[in-house]
Amino acid sequence: MKKRIAVACFGLNVIYMTIAGLVFVLGNEFLPFHSDVVQTSWNDLEPAYQTLYLGMMRTEGAGFLASALAIGILLLIPYRQGHAWSYWAMAAVGVVEHVPTLVANYHVATVTSASPPWQAPLVGISTLILGLVLSREGGNTVPRP
């Protein structure tokens, strides 16, 4: 049972990171909380600033997609084969992606009137740690679905 919950914890991160990554990579303008931070609408930004914002968003999105892919591969292959290093690797990859996002979003939330989703990376970190703990306690075999 612990392994199944751990798989869900890691899997939820893959899903969240994929969705967040796609939103940032495929977006054609910044998100509402970005507008709140700069106190300007997308259409009122100069084209150079629009290019800069889209570049930063796509970089963040690419990081999320790369992390989702890495965790997904680790979950599907070495984790299912019972390799203990894989749950450490999944947690490390996810935390490395989530922590800077959490720090940046929380900072923006505390110094502006914007409401960036700082809770989402906090939940991601928490579920990764839970997945790691449950994997360690659950032994080296993974039940097949």
Residue frames as a rotation matrix with the C-alpha (Angstrom) as fourth column:
MET 1
0.564 0.826 0.000 0.00
0.826 -0.564 0.000 0.00
0.000 0.000 -1.000 0.00
LYS 2
0.385 -0.498 -0.777 2.84
0.195 -0.779 0.596 2.40
-0.902 -0.381 -0.203 0.81
LYS 3
-0.676 -0.672 0.303 4.36
0.396 0.015 0.918 1.83
-0.622 0.740 0.256 -2.62
ARG 4
-0.137 0.707 0.693 1.05
0.975 -0.028 0.222 2.57
0.177 0.706 -0.686 -4.33
ILE 5
0.801 0.386 -0.458 0.72
0.504 -0.847 0.168 5.86
-0.323 -0.365 -0.873 -2.46
ALA 6
-0.045 -0.912 -0.408 4.35
0.141 -0.410 0.901 6.67
-0.989 -0.017 0.147 -3.29
VAL 7
-0.628 -0.118 0.769 3.68
0.749 0.176 0.639 5.99
-0.211 0.977 -0.023 -6.98
ALA 8
0.430 0.859 0.278 0.68
0.885 -0.462 0.057 8.34
0.177 0.222 -0.959 -6.77
CYS 9
0.608 -0.270 -0.746 2.83
0.274 -0.811 0.517 11.05
-0.745 -0.519 -0.419 -5.14
PHE 10
-0.516 -0.855 -0.048 5.46
0.181 -0.163 0.970 10.84
-0.838 0.492 0.239 -7.86
GLY 11
-0.474 0.409 0.779 2.82
0.880 0.241 0.409 10.50
-0.021 0.880 -0.474 -10.57
LEU 12
0.641 0.719 -0.270 0.96
0.727 -0.681 -0.089 13.61
-0.248 -0.140 -0.959 -9.39
ASN 13
0.149 -0.681 -0.717 4.19
-0.004 -0.725 0.689 15.56
-0.989 -0.100 -0.110 -9.75
VAL 14
-0.757 -0.386 0.528 4.60
0.476 0.228 0.849 14.29
-0.448 0.894 0.011 -13.31
ILE 15
0.025 0.870 0.493 1.05
0.992 -0.084 0.098 15.40
0.127 0.486 -0.865 -14.13
TYR 16
0.714 0.242 -0.657 1.37
0.446 -0.881 0.160 18.81
-0.540 -0.407 -0.737 -12.43
MET 17
-0.172 -0.880 -0.442 4.78
0.022 -0.452 0.892 19.52
-0.985 0.144 0.097 -13.98
THR 18
-0.656 -0.003 0.754 3.54
0.724 0.281 0.631 18.51
-0.213 0.960 -0.182 -17.43
ILE 19
0.408 0.885 0.222 0.50
0.909 -0.417 -0.009 20.79
0.084 0.206 -0.975 -17.19
ALA 20
0.636 -0.231 -0.737 2.50
0.187 -0.880 0.437 23.71
-0.749 -0.415 -0.516 -15.78
GLY 21
-0.449 -0.890 0.080 5.19
0.248 -0.037 0.968 23.19
-0.859 0.454 0.238 -18.39
LEU 22
-0.414 0.363 0.835 2.70
0.910 0.144 0.388 23.17
0.021 0.920 -0.390 -21.25
VAL 23
0.692 0.677 -0.249 0.95
0.695 -0.719 -0.021 26.29
-0.194 -0.158 -0.968 -19.94
PHE 24
0.402 -0.616 -0.677 4.25
-0.041 -0.751 0.659 28.18
-0.915 -0.237 -0.327 -19.86
VAL 25
-0.617 -0.707 0.346 5.69
0.285 0.209 0.935 26.81
-0.733 0.676 0.073 -23.10
LEU 26
-0.472 0.499 0.727 2.54
0.877 0.179 0.446 27.19
0.092 0.848 -0.523 -25.18
GLY 27
0.303 0.639 -0.707 1.29
0.716 -0.642 -0.273 30.46
-0.628 -0.424 -0.652 -23.69
ASN 28
0.029 -0.225 0.974 1.15
0.882 -0.454 -0.131 33.51
0.471 0.862 0.185 -25.91
GLU 29
0.101 -0.048 0.994 1.02
-0.278 -0.960 -0.018 36.04
0.955 -0.275 -0.110 -23.09
PHE 30
-0.864 -0.502 0.038 1.79
-0.172 0.224 -0.959 36.17
0.473 -0.836 -0.280 -19.41
LEU 31
-0.351 0.723 -0.596 -0.59
0.776 0.581 0.247 34.93
0.525 -0.375 -0.764 -16.74
PRO 32
0.547 0.693 0.469 -2.96
0.327 -0.693 0.643 37.14
0.770 -0.199 -0.606 -14.72
PHE 33
0.808 -0.261 -0.527 -0.68
0.501 -0.165 0.850 37.22
-0.309 -0.951 -0.002 -11.68
HIS 34
-0.305 -0.910 0.279 2.17
0.938 -0.236 0.255 38.47
-0.166 0.340 0.926 -13.89
SER 35
-0.102 0.378 0.920 -0.06
0.508 -0.775 0.375 41.34
0.855 0.506 -0.113 -14.93
ASP 36
0.877 0.455 -0.152 -0.77
0.330 -0.342 0.880 42.06
0.348 -0.822 -0.450 -11.26
VAL 37
0.303 -0.852 -0.427 2.96
0.836 0.022 0.549 42.21
-0.458 -0.523 0.719 -10.50
VAL 38
-0.687 -0.659 0.306 3.84
0.719 -0.557 0.416 44.67
-0.104 0.506 0.856 -13.25
GLN 39
-0.153 0.755 -0.637 0.48
0.371 -0.554 -0.745 46.45
-0.916 -0.350 -0.196 -12.98
THR 40
-0.392 0.009 -0.920 0.06
-0.790 -0.516 0.331 46.46
-0.472 0.856 0.209 -16.72
SER 41
0.668 0.635 0.387 -1.88
-0.284 0.699 -0.657 44.40
-0.688 0.329 0.647 -19.21
TRP 42
0.043 -0.643 0.764 -0.15
0.607 0.624 0.492 42.24
-0.794 0.443 0.417 -21.79
ASN 43
0.450 0.233 0.862 -1.29
0.885 -0.245 -0.396 44.48
0.119 0.941 -0.317 -24.65
ASP 44
0.995 -0.065 0.079 0.20
-0.076 -0.986 0.151 47.55
0.068 -0.156 -0.985 -22.97
LEU 45
0.406 -0.906 0.120 3.69
0.164 0.201 0.966 46.01
-0.899 -0.372 0.230 -22.82
GLU 46
0.251 -0.453 -0.855 6.23
-0.906 -0.421 -0.043 46.99
-0.341 0.786 -0.516 -25.43
PRO 47
0.836 0.110 -0.537 7.06
-0.399 0.794 -0.459 44.16
0.376 0.598 0.708 -27.83
ALA 48
-0.170 -0.971 -0.167 10.58
-0.426 0.225 -0.876 43.82
0.889 -0.077 -0.452 -26.38
TYR 49
-0.557 0.023 0.830 9.13
-0.824 0.108 -0.556 43.18
-0.103 -0.994 -0.041 -22.91
GLN 50
0.608 0.791 0.062 6.62
-0.756 0.601 -0.260 40.72
-0.243 0.111 0.964 -24.32
THR 51
0.500 -0.520 -0.692 9.51
-0.334 0.621 -0.708 38.82
0.799 0.586 0.137 -25.92
LEU 52
-0.561 -0.751 0.349 11.40
-0.579 0.055 -0.813 38.84
0.592 -0.658 -0.465 -22.63
TYR 53
-0.160 0.587 0.793 8.42
-0.911 0.223 -0.348 37.56
-0.381 -0.778 0.499 -20.62
LEU 54
0.815 0.495 -0.301 7.64
-0.578 0.730 -0.364 34.82
0.040 0.471 0.881 -23.12
GLY 55
0.126 -0.863 -0.489 11.29
-0.379 0.414 -0.828 33.76
0.917 0.289 -0.275 -23.12
MET 56
-0.685 -0.358 0.634 11.35
-0.700 0.084 -0.709 33.50
0.200 -0.930 -0.308 -19.33
MET 57
0.214 0.850 0.482 8.04
-0.865 0.394 -0.310 31.66
-0.453 -0.350 0.820 -19.26
ARG 58
0.777 0.068 -0.626 9.18
-0.476 0.715 -0.513 29.17
0.412 0.696 0.588 -21.88
THR 59
-0.335 -0.934 -0.122 12.41
-0.484 0.282 -0.829 28.57
0.808 -0.219 -0.546 -19.98
GLU 60
-0.528 0.242 0.814 10.43
-0.801 0.175 -0.572 27.82
-0.281 -0.954 0.101 -16.82
GLY 61
0.567 0.822 -0.041 8.06
-0.768 0.511 -0.386 25.64
-0.297 0.251 0.921 -18.81
ALA 62
0.384 -0.518 -0.764 10.93
-0.488 0.589 -0.645 23.71
0.784 0.620 -0.027 -20.36
GLY 63
-0.679 -0.634 0.370 12.30
-0.623 0.230 -0.748 23.04
0.389 -0.739 -0.551 -16.88
PHE 64
-0.111 0.743 0.660 8.96
-0.812 0.316 -0.491 21.67
-0.573 -0.590 0.568 -15.75
LEU 65
0.767 0.426 -0.480 8.64
-0.638 0.587 -0.499 19.48
0.069 0.689 0.722 -18.85
ALA 66
-0.041 -0.867 -0.496 12.20
-0.509 0.446 -0.736 18.15
0.860 0.222 -0.460 -18.50
SER 67
-0.720 -0.188 0.668 11.61
-0.694 0.228 -0.683 17.36
-0.024 -0.955 -0.294 -14.83
ALA 68
0.298 0.909 0.292 8.29
-0.804 0.404 -0.437 15.66
-0.515 -0.105 0.851 -15.61
LEU 69
0.639 -0.117 -0.760 9.95
-0.566 0.598 -0.568 13.56
0.521 0.793 0.316 -18.28
ALA 70
-0.446 -0.892 -0.075 12.84
-0.543 0.337 -0.769 12.59
0.711 -0.302 -0.635 -16.00
ILE 71
-0.554 0.299 0.777 10.56
-0.735 0.263 -0.625 11.65
-0.391 -0.917 0.075 -13.10
GLY 72
0.534 0.830 -0.163 8.22
-0.795 0.427 -0.431 9.78
-0.288 0.359 0.888 -15.45
ILE 73
0.337 -0.498 -0.799 11.03
-0.505 0.620 -0.600 7.70
0.794 0.606 -0.042 -16.93
LEU 74
-0.721 -0.636 0.276 12.46
-0.545 0.274 -0.792 6.99
0.428 -0.722 -0.544 -13.48
LEU 75
-0.233 0.736 0.636 9.03
-0.823 0.199 -0.532 5.97
-0.518 -0.647 0.559 -12.24
LEU 76
0.681 0.627 -0.378 8.27
-0.725 0.507 -0.466 3.70
-0.101 0.591 0.800 -15.18
ILE 77
0.473 -0.554 -0.685 11.60
-0.266 0.652 -0.710 1.91
0.840 0.518 0.161 -15.47
PRO 78
-0.540 -0.807 -0.239 14.02
-0.092 0.339 -0.936 1.78
0.837 -0.484 -0.257 -12.52
TYR 79
-0.527 0.401 0.749 11.41
-0.849 -0.230 -0.475 2.40
-0.018 -0.887 0.462 -9.82
ARG 80
0.571 0.806 -0.157 9.20
-0.817 0.577 -0.007 -0.41
0.085 0.133 0.988 -11.13
GLN 81
0.355 -0.539 -0.764 12.27
-0.089 0.794 -0.601 -2.63
0.931 0.281 0.234 -11.21
GLY 82
0.885 0.127 -0.447 12.81
0.405 0.259 0.877 -1.92
0.227 -0.957 0.178 -7.50
HIS 83
-0.118 -0.981 0.155 15.99
0.744 -0.191 -0.640 0.17
0.658 0.040 0.752 -7.74
ALA 84
0.319 0.257 -0.912 16.25
0.914 -0.339 0.224 2.13
-0.252 -0.905 -0.343 -4.50
TRP 85
-0.674 -0.659 -0.333 18.28
0.544 -0.748 0.379 4.94
-0.499 0.074 0.863 -6.07
SER 86
-0.598 0.448 0.665 15.35
0.612 -0.280 0.739 5.82
0.517 0.849 -0.107 -8.35
TYR 87
0.503 0.846 -0.175 13.14
0.782 -0.360 0.509 7.26
0.368 -0.393 -0.843 -5.62
TRP 88
0.106 -0.569 -0.815 16.01
0.617 -0.605 0.503 9.39
-0.780 -0.557 0.287 -4.39
ALA 89
-0.832 -0.455 0.317 16.57
0.508 -0.395 0.766 10.57
-0.223 0.798 0.560 -7.96
MET 90
-0.142 0.862 0.486 12.88
0.767 -0.215 0.605 11.39
0.626 0.459 -0.631 -8.51
ALA 91
0.641 0.364 -0.676 12.74
0.745 -0.505 0.435 13.40
-0.183 -0.783 -0.595 -5.30
ALA 92
-0.236 -0.830 -0.506 15.95
0.546 -0.544 0.638 15.23
-0.804 -0.126 0.581 -6.16
VAL 93
-0.768 -0.014 0.640 14.85
0.615 -0.297 0.730 16.13
0.180 0.955 0.237 -9.70
GLY 94
0.174 0.959 0.225 11.49
0.764 -0.276 0.583 17.38
0.621 0.070 -0.781 -8.48
VAL 95
0.552 -0.011 -0.833 12.80
0.712 -0.513 0.479 19.36
-0.433 -0.858 -0.276 -5.53
VAL 96
-0.559 -0.820 -0.128 15.42
0.582 -0.497 0.644 21.03
-0.591 0.285 0.755 -7.72
GLU 97
-0.619 0.411 0.669 12.62
0.550 -0.381 0.743 22.21
0.561 0.828 0.010 -10.02
HIS 98
0.349 0.930 -0.116 10.10
0.720 -0.187 0.668 23.14
0.599 -0.317 -0.735 -7.33
VAL 99
0.130 -0.295 -0.947 12.27
0.918 -0.326 0.227 25.02
-0.376 -0.898 0.229 -4.80
PRO 100
-0.881 -0.467 -0.082 13.29
0.409 -0.836 0.366 27.96
-0.240 0.289 0.927 -7.02
THR 101
-0.480 0.794 0.372 9.70
0.293 -0.254 0.922 28.26
0.827 0.552 -0.110 -8.24
LEU 102
0.383 0.602 -0.701 8.44
0.852 0.063 0.519 28.27
0.357 -0.796 -0.489 -4.65
VAL 103
-0.259 -0.577 -0.774 10.99
0.814 -0.562 0.146 30.85
-0.519 -0.593 0.616 -3.53
ALA 104
-0.959 -0.132 0.251 10.31
0.262 -0.747 0.611 33.16
0.107 0.652 0.751 -6.46
ASN 105
-0.229 0.957 0.179 6.52
0.354 -0.089 0.931 32.89
0.907 0.276 -0.319 -6.24
TYR 106
0.338 0.335 -0.879 6.48
0.934 -0.006 0.357 33.34
0.114 -0.942 -0.315 -2.48
HIS 107
-0.615 -0.628 -0.476 8.73
0.650 -0.746 0.143 36.40
-0.445 -0.222 0.867 -2.75
VAL 108
-0.843 0.352 0.407 6.43
0.134 -0.594 0.793 37.94
0.521 0.723 0.454 -5.36
ALA 109
0.113 0.953 -0.279 3.40
0.590 0.162 0.791 37.20
0.799 -0.255 -0.545 -3.17
THR 110
0.232 -0.050 -0.971 4.98
0.956 -0.171 0.237 38.91
-0.178 -0.984 0.008 -0.16
VAL 111
-0.596 -0.565 -0.570 6.25
0.478 -0.820 0.314 42.07
-0.646 -0.085 0.759 -1.88
THR 112
-0.931 0.362 -0.048 3.39
-0.256 -0.551 0.794 42.74
0.261 0.752 0.606 -4.32
SER 113
-0.276 0.915 0.293 -0.37
-0.781 -0.036 -0.623 42.53
-0.559 -0.401 0.725 -4.38
ALA 114
-0.101 0.184 -0.978 -0.18
-0.837 0.516 0.183 39.65
0.538 0.836 0.102 -6.88
SER 115
0.360 0.298 0.884 -1.21
-0.748 0.659 0.082 36.11
-0.558 -0.691 0.460 -6.00
PRO 116
-0.165 -0.460 -0.872 1.22
-0.855 0.507 -0.105 33.74
0.491 0.729 -0.477 -7.71
PRO 117
0.769 0.581 -0.266 0.57
-0.415 0.770 0.484 30.06
0.486 -0.262 0.834 -7.03
TRP 118
-0.233 -0.930 0.283 3.34
-0.852 0.056 -0.520 29.52
0.468 -0.362 -0.806 -4.47
GLN 119
0.146 0.361 0.921 1.30
-0.816 0.570 -0.094 26.77
-0.559 -0.738 0.377 -2.83
ALA 120
0.906 0.261 -0.335 1.57
-0.418 0.684 -0.598 24.50
0.073 0.681 0.729 -5.89
PRO 121
0.141 -0.899 -0.415 5.34
-0.339 0.350 -0.873 23.95
0.930 0.263 -0.255 -5.70
LEU 122
-0.439 -0.229 0.869 5.03
-0.896 0.037 -0.443 23.56
0.069 -0.973 -0.221 -1.92
VAL 123
0.558 0.693 0.456 2.53
-0.660 0.704 -0.262 20.74
-0.503 -0.155 0.850 -2.48
GLY 124
0.764 -0.336 -0.550 4.85
-0.339 0.516 -0.786 19.28
0.548 0.788 0.281 -5.12
ILE 125
-0.317 -0.927 0.199 7.80
-0.639 0.054 -0.768 19.26
0.701 -0.370 -0.609 -2.70
SER 126
-0.213 0.313 0.926 5.65
-0.920 0.256 -0.298 17.75
-0.330 -0.915 0.234 0.05
THR 127
0.813 0.576 0.091 4.37
-0.506 0.774 -0.380 14.94
-0.289 0.263 0.920 -2.15
LEU 128
0.434 -0.748 -0.502 7.87
-0.384 0.350 -0.854 14.19
0.815 0.563 -0.135 -3.42
ILE 129
-0.538 -0.630 0.560 9.15
-0.760 0.075 -0.645 13.89
0.365 -0.773 -0.519 0.13
LEU 130
0.167 0.688 0.707 6.15
-0.817 0.498 -0.292 11.75
-0.553 -0.528 0.645 1.07
GLY 131
0.877 0.135 -0.461 6.80
-0.426 0.662 -0.617 9.55
0.222 0.738 0.638 -1.97
LEU 132
-0.059 -0.984 -0.170 10.44
-0.523 0.176 -0.834 9.20
0.850 0.040 -0.525 -0.94
VAL 133
-0.502 -0.096 0.860 9.58
-0.859 0.170 -0.482 8.28
-0.099 -0.981 -0.168 2.66
LEU 134
0.481 0.782 0.396 6.90
-0.688 0.617 -0.382 5.79
-0.543 -0.089 0.835 1.63
SER 135
0.689 -0.309 -0.655 9.20
-0.456 0.518 -0.724 4.22
0.563 0.798 0.217 -0.96
ARG 136
-0.407 -0.898 0.169 11.90
-0.662 0.162 -0.732 3.72
0.630 -0.410 -0.660 1.64
GLU 137
-0.433 0.314 0.845 9.44
-0.787 0.325 -0.524 2.16
-0.439 -0.892 0.106 4.06
GLY 138
0.543 0.834 -0.095 7.72
-0.749 0.430 -0.504 0.05
-0.379 0.345 0.859 1.42
GLY 139
0.254 -0.512 0.820 10.68
0.177 0.859 0.481 -2.10
-0.951 0.023 0.309 0.45
ASN 140
-0.578 -0.674 -0.461 12.30
-0.353 -0.303 0.885 -2.60
-0.736 0.674 -0.063 -2.93
THR 141
-0.784 0.324 0.530 9.47
0.605 0.589 0.536 -4.22
-0.138 0.741 -0.658 -4.84
VAL 142
-0.738 0.569 -0.363 6.78
-0.580 -0.810 -0.091 -2.29
-0.346 0.144 0.927 -6.62
PRO 143
-0.220 0.733 0.644 3.33
0.268 0.680 -0.682 -3.83
-0.938 0.022 -0.346 -7.10
ARG 144
-0.965 -0.022 0.260 2.26
0.261 -0.112 0.959 -4.10
0.008 0.993 0.114 -10.72
PRO 145
-0.587 0.795 -0.153 -0.97
-0.698 -0.592 -0.402 -2.22
-0.410 -0.129 0.903 -11.52
